[in-house]
Amino acid sequence: MKLQSILEELLSIASLLNYTVRREKGNFRSGDCRMKQDNYIVLNSLVPLESRISVLAKVISMHNLELLSIKPAVRLIIEQEKNRKNQETTIPLDF
């Protein structure tokens, strides 16, 4: 599956999950946020397509997707991001 097709599928899933996706250019990191009752995903158009896919998949992976029909290749990417997020470790800080 082509990267652009994967991105479009993830954008569609984000919409189903009631996210508004904004694509902007600038010096910022992509991610999700909530303003009042609205959920947003802000994607930096200046970063590579792979990075935008990763951000979308990471945000989507936080939701229950059992009832959604998702193409296997896209579901695999979402699961990989979910596993990557779960493997991230925090560094304990001693104060």
N, C-alpha and C positions, 0 to 999 in steps of 0.2 A: 504494500500500500504506500502511495506517495505521501511525503510529509505534508503537503498542502491539503490532501484529502483527510489525513489524520487530524490536522488542525481544524478543519471544517466540522468534522464529526465531534470533536471536543467542544467546539463553540456551540454546536447544537445541543449537546448534553448540558452544558452550562446554562443555556437558555431554559431547558426543561427543569433545571434545578432552581429557577428564578434568579439567576444572576444576570446582571447587565454587564456586558463586556465592553470595555473602552480600550481602544488602541491609540496610544499617544506616543509622541517622540519626545525624548528628553533625557536628562541625567537622573534616572531613578531606577529602582529595582521593581520588577513586576510583582504583583501579589493580589491578594483579596482584601476587601475591607467592607465594613457595614456602616452606612450612614442612615440614621433614623431607622426606618423599616426596610431600606433598600440594600441589597447585596450587590457588590461590584467586584469585578476582576479587572485590574488595570494591567494591560500588556504594553511593554515598551517595544515599539516597532523597530527600534534600532538594533535590537539583539537578534541573534540568529533564530531561525524558525524552530530549531530543536529546543532552544531555551523557552520559547513561548509555549511549545507543546508540553514541556516539563512542568511549567507553572500551572497550566490548565489542568493537567492530569493530577498534579499534587492537590489542588483545591477540590477537584471532583472526587478524589479518593477519600475525602473526609465524609462522604455521604453514603447512605445505603443505596446501592445500585441494583439490587436484586430484581426489582420490578421493571427495570429499563432494558430495552432491547439494544444491546451494544455489539458492534462488530467485534469478532474475536481479536483482531490485531489491535484495536483501540482498547479493548478490555485488558489485554496484556500490558500495554503501556501504562494504564491506570494502576494495575496491580504492581508493576515494577516501581512506580513512584511511591505507592503506598508502602511497599517493603523498604525502599530506600529511606523514607521518612522514619519508619520504625527502627531502622538500624542506626540512625543518627544518635550519637551519644552526647550527653551534656557533660561539660567539664565542671567538676565540683570546685567551687571557689571557697577558699578559706580566708575568712576575714579576721 
